[in-house]
């Protein structure tokens, strides 16, 4: 029996297959394509053919399914850029006088090359960066968004994305704890842009006149400055330069032994900045820091910020996702006192990048970042539709409907999917820390607070001056050999090996295999140096 053309949109709700809904809510009947024999108009291009789209999709899906099913241990296959460029050019058509005929083998080759040359984020050998393989259905939703092409800064262009942006804001604010009637959230393409936007809002609220008059508005007054932890993410320094504050006006707050902002030093450091004719208007806390995953003491910093009239921005690009876990939420204790929060869903919420959310405690503050009039996008008269527009609150006009991937996962699986994976990754990182401490030729540099661990290979007798160089050489050799992919970072000025656990398929045994490879590599490097010295 033929199926009735209905789509299922909820547990108990069915609606007819429609092309649209009228303003009054009346169902609009489906419009039918013209009969094959009817008069045709417009430009007919095979590249836009729906059947070809289906065939192309099946080609991609079969290759991606095989790729996702491969759980072998592998890292990054580095290819000479010249050879890669040559391979890419060989896949390009040479027919430029007319539209080239579609070549299925060419498409397959392009996809194969793309898969082969990327970081293998779903492999147990991948422990290197702060992005992960997305939950597959999130990739499906991203694919749908790409084809629908609905810019999400204005409700009329992307109705569902704007509606569910409000829904997800409400869902996640339950873990932040702000007044439901006063807070707001806007999505941005990445944490760096979110940090810049929040700092603009802070500057324009604390330093009225700067937006329209620039630095001349403060002529004769102390120079504006931003207080940050000593190892704050580089996007904050970039933002200071973009905003005209200047990198030199970043007041670096000392860190304690846990690599957190040392609360006992904050007031004295800010007082010293004031004596240097600096006016700090914003304090930035990290949750967690990129180098070692340290969480600044938000609760205490919030009290100092309030006491001194400062805006408190929390860069939670990586660690804000711990809020959805009952067991890990306390890492962000005091977050409800912050003025703004950056939260990257493409890190610990496991969706395709970018998908960043910028939260404000007071919705009025979100309007302070940008102040323009543009009749071609900003409506003169507000209504129930334009109330959902976010274009006035973010830098982007054409913005991907990035919230759709996160909302789809939340709608399908709920909070527990994220909480369980995050908790597992943090437990795994603690197990890795214990394994490092148990190995006499390794040195753990901190106790992990989330899923980032830094350590060094430090065998007995290693000269202090050689520690940095050895870690860098080990990381480079491991990367080239292609079994594991890890990163490195300088801790107290000396290089360290760094792992970021983002893949729930990784086990403690995989990490111990990595330690074995690091040890073997380190010994080979040291032995080769000894041999060279003797020769």
N, C-alpha and C positions, 0 to 999 in steps of 0.2 A: 504493500500500500504506500503511495507517495506520501512523504512527510509534509505536514502543514508548514508553510513558511513562517515559523515563529522563532524568536531568539529567546533564550533563557537568561534573565538578568538577575535572578535572585532565587532563594529557596522556594518561594511560592508565587512568583510574579512572572507572567509572560506578556510580551507585547508583540504586535505584528511587526514584520520586517518593514522598516520605514525608511524613507529618505529624510524625514525631518519632523518636527513638531511645531505647530503654529504658536504664535504668541499667546493665544488663549488656551493652549493645551490640547487643541483638537488634533486628532491623529490625521496625518497627511498620507494619502495613498502613494504606493510605490510608483515611481515613474519608469516606464518601460523604454528600452532602446528602440530605435527605428527599425522597421523591417528591413531585411537585407536588400530588398529591391527599391527601397525608398531613396529619395534624393539625399546625398551625403554632402556635408560641408566641413570646412576645416581641413587641417593638414593631417594626413594619415601617416603615422610613423610606426613601423613595426616594433621599435624599441619600447613603446608604451603598451603593447598588446598584453591583455590580462593572462592569456594562456602561456605566453612566453614568461611572464612573471612567475606563474606557478612552476613552470619547468625549471627556471633559474633557482627558485626557492628550494625545490627538491634537491637540486645539485648541491646547494650550500648546506642544507640540512643533513644530507647523508654524510658529507665530509665532516661537519661539526659533531655529529653523533659519534663517528669513529674517533674523532679527536678527544671528546669528553670521556670516552670509554677507556682510553689509554692511561692507566695509572702507574706506568713505569716511572722509575726515578730518573729525572733528567732536569737539567738546568737551562742554560741559555746557549744556543748554537750561534756563536758570533761568526759572521761572514764578512769578508773584506767588502767595504762599501762599494768599491769599484765593480767587483764581481756581482754584487747584489743589484746594482744599478743596471748592469749589463743584462742580467736575467730579467729584470723588470721591463727593460726596453724591448727585449725579444718577445714579450707577450703583447706588445702594442701593435695595433693595425698600422699598416703603411698606406692605407687608402684614405686620403684626406680630401679628394675632389668630390666624393659622394659618400653618403652614409654607408659604412661598411656593413656587409652581411653579418648577421650574428654568428659567432663561432663558439659553440658549446665547449669545445676543448680549450679554447683560450680562457673562458671563464673558469673552468676547472683548474687550469694552471695558475691563474691569479689567486684563487682561494688557497690552493696548496702552498703557494709561496708565502702568502700572508700567515697561514697557520704555522708553517715551518720556522719562520724567522721571528716569531713573537716570544715573549717570556711565557713559559709553560706554567701558567698560574694555577692549573688544576693538578699539577704533578706534586708528589711528596718531596721532590727535590727543590721546590720553590719555597724559599724562606727569606726572601730578600727585600721586599718592598711593602708599602702600606695599602696596596690595592689587591683585590682578590678576584678569583673567578666568580662571576655573578651566579646567583641562583638561576638555573636555566629558564624558568618561566619569566624572570625579570628580563632576560635577553629577548624572549619572545615579545614581551610588551614593548621593549625598545624598538624592535623590528616593526611592530605595528605603528608606533609613533613616527618612525621614519617615513613610512608610507603615507600616513594621514597628513603629515606636515602641518601641524597646528601650532603656530607660535603662541607661547603661553603667557605673554605679558599683559594681554588684554582679553577680557572675558569673551567678547564676540568672536575672537579668533580661535580660542581654545576653551570651550565652555567646561567640559568635564575636567581638564587639568586644573583650571582655576577653582572649580568647586571642590575637588579632592585635595587641593593644596590647603584649603581651610580645614577640611576634615582631618588631614594628617597633622596639621598644626595643633588642633584640639587634642588629638590622640596623644601626641608626644608631649604636649604641655602638662599632661597629667603627671609626668615624671620630672618635669622642671619645677612646677608648683607656682606659676604666676597667676595673677587674677585673670580668670577666663574672659572677663569683659574688657580687659585693658591691654592684654598682650597681642602681638601679631607675629607673623612669620612670612618671609619671602624667600623664594628659591633663587640661587645664583649658580653660575657655571664655575664651580670650584671654590675651595676654601679661601684662596688668595683674594678673589674678588669679594667674597663675603667679608673678610677682614678689612679690606679697603673701604667697603660700603659702611661697615659699622664705625670705623674710625672717622669717616666723613660725617656721619650723623653725630658722633661725639663732639667733633671739632665745631660743627655748625651750631650745636646746641650750647656748648660751653663758651664759644667765642663768636658771638653774633656779629655779623658784618663781614666775616672772612669770606663767605661764599661769593658775595657780590663785589667786594672791594679788594679781595686778596690780602696779602701781607700788609699793605698800606693801612688797613683798618686798625692795625696794632702798632702803628708807628709811635715810638717813644715808650712803648710798654714792654714788659718781659717777653722773650721769645717763646712761642708755644712749644711744648715738649710732650713726649709720651713715655711713660715708665713701663719697662718690660723686664722680664727675666733675662739673665745673661745669655741664655741659649734659645731665646724666642725664635720662632720660625722666621725664615728670611723674608716671607711675604710682608711681615710687619715693617721691616726696614724699607722694603720697596714701596710700601704704602706711604711711609713718611716722606720718601723722595717725591712720589707722584703728587702728594698733597701740598708740597712746598714747605713742609715742616723741616725736612732735612734729616739725613741719617745722624748727623752730629747732635741732633736734639733728642735722640733716644737716650733716656736715662736708664742705664743698665743696673738692675737690682742684683745684688750678690745672691749666690745659691748656697744652700746648705749641703751637707754630705750626701743627702739623698737626691741632689740635683734639682731641688725645688727652690722657689723664691724663699729666701730666709726672712721670715716675718720680722724677726728681731732687728734686722738691718734696714727695713723699708723706710721708717720715719726719718732716720738719720740721713739716708741717701736722698730722700725727697727734700729735706731741709738744705742739704748741700747744693742740690740743684737750684733751689730758690736763691741761694746766695750767689750763684753763677748767673743770675738774671734769667732764669728759665721758669716758665709757668706751665707746670704739668697739668694737663686737662683730662688725661685718660691713663688708666692703668690696665695693662693687658696681662692676663693670667693664662697659663697653658693647662689643658686637660685632654690629652697628656702631651708632653714635649716630644718633638720628633726624634731627637738623638737617643734618649734612653727610656722614653715613655713615663716620665715623672709627672705627677699631678700636683700642681701648685695648691697651697692651702686656701681655697676660694673663700671659705667662711671668714677666716681672719683678714684676708685681703679686702673682702667686701666691707668689713667694719672700718678699716683704715680709709678706704675710698669714700665711704659715706661721711666719715669724720672730716675729711679734707676736701669734700666737694668734688670728687673725681668721678668720671664715668668708668665703670668697671666692665671691660669686655673680656669674655672668656673664649679663647681659641680652643674649642673642643672638636676641631675637625676630625681628629682620630678618636679621642676618648669619650666624647659625649654619648656614644652609643651604649656605654656601660650603664646609662640611666635606665635602660629597659630591663636590666637584670636586678632582681631583688637582692642578690648576694653581693653585687659589685657597685650598686648605686651610690654607696657611701663615699666612693672615691671622689665624687663631685659634691660633697656636703657643702651647703651654702650657696648652691647654684641659683636658688630662688632670689638671692640678694643681688645678682648681677644685673647689668643694664642690657647686655646683649650677649648672644651666644652663637658661635659658628659650629655647625654640625654637618660633617660629610657623611652622607649615606653610602657613598661609593667606597668607603673604607670598611667600617665594621657593620654595615647593614647589607653588604654584599649585593649591590646593584651595579649596573654599568655606570661608568663615569661619563660626564660629571653629574652629580646629584647632591647639591649642597643646600642646606637650609640655614637661613639667618633669622634668629629669633630676637625680638625686642620685648623687654618687660612692659614698656609703654608704647602703644601703637602710634601716638603722636610723634614719638622720637623717630620712627621710621620715615616720616615725611621730611625730616631735616636734612637727610643726606643729599638730595637733589632738589633743586628748585628752578624749574623752567616752565615756560608756556610753549606749547606746540600744538597748534590747532588741528594738525593732521592726525594726531593720535590722542591727545588729552581732551576729554569732553568738557564743555563749558557747564553743562547741567548734569548733576549726578542722579543716578537712578539705581534700581536694584541690581542692574547688570554691571554698571561701571563701578559699583562699590566693591566688586571682586577684582578689578584691574590692579595689577602690581607694577605696571610700567613706570609709575611715578616714584616707586620706591627702590628700583634697581637700575643699574647702569645699562642693561641690555634692553633693546627694543624687540628684536627677534630672538626669542629665547626658547630653547627646546622644552617640551613638556616633561621635564625630567622627573617630576614627582610621580608620574604614572607608574614607573617601575616599582618604586617603594610602596605606593598605595596598593598596587596589584598584589604584592607579596603579603602586605598587612591584611588585605581583604581575604586572601585565600588561606593564609596560615596563622595569622595573628602574631602576637608578641612573642610567644614561646619559641618560634623558630629562631629568632634572632638571639634571644636570651640563652638558649641551649648551646648554640654554636659559639657565642662569645665566651660563655663560661668554660666551655671545653678548651678553647684556644688559650685562655688565661691559665687554666690548670696545666695544659701542655707546656706552656712557657715556664711555669714554676718547676715542672719536672725536668726541663732542659737546664734550668739554673742549678738544680740539685746534681745533675749529671756533671756539669762543669766543676762544681765545687768538689765533687768526689774524685776528679782527675787531678793528680798532683802536678801535671805539666800544663794545666789550664788555670786561668784566673778569672773569676766572676767579678764584674765591676760594680754590680748593684743587685739588689733584690727586685725582680720585676714587679711592677704594679699592674701591668696589663699583659699585653702579648708581645712586648719588645724586650729583647735581652742583648746586652753588650758584654763581650768577654774577650780575652786575649789568649793566644797560644804562647806560653811563657815557660819553656823547659828550664831546668836547673842549669846554671852557668851562662845563661844568655846575658850578654852585656847590655846594660841599660840603654846605651845609645843605639842599639840595634833593634829594640822592641818595636818602634814605630815602623821602620822599614820592613821588618819581617811580616807584620800584620798586613800591610799593603800588598806585599808580594804574594802572600798566601791567598788573599782574596782574589787577586788578579789571576793567579794560576787556577784556582778553583773555578772561576768564571769561564776561563778559556777551555778547561777540560770538559765542561758541560754536563757534569753529573748533578751538581747542586748549584743553586743561585742564592748567594747571600750578599749583604751590603757591608759597608764599613762606615765608621764615624769616628771623629776625634773626640776623646773624652779627656778632659784636663790637658789638652794639647797633644795627646799621644793617640795614634790610631788604634781602633778596636774593631773586632769583628762584630757584626750585628745581624741578628735574625729577627724577623717579624713573622709570627705564626698567624697565617690567614687561611690556611687550608685545613679543614676538619679531617681530611684523609691522612694527615701526618700523624705519626705516633712517636712515642719516646724512642722506639727502636730506630726510626728514621734519623732522629737527631743524633743518636749515638753513632750511627753510620757516618754522619757528617763529621763528628769529632774525630773518628778514625781517619777519614780522608784529610782533615786539616792536619792531624799529627803526621801522617805520611808525607804530605806536601811540605810541611814545615821542616821535617828532617831532611828531605831531599834538597831543599833550598839551602839549609845550613851546611850540609855535607858538600854540596857543590861549591859553596863559598870557601870552605876549608881547603878543598882540593885546588881551587884557583890560587889561594894564598900560598900553599906549599909549592905549587909549580912556579 
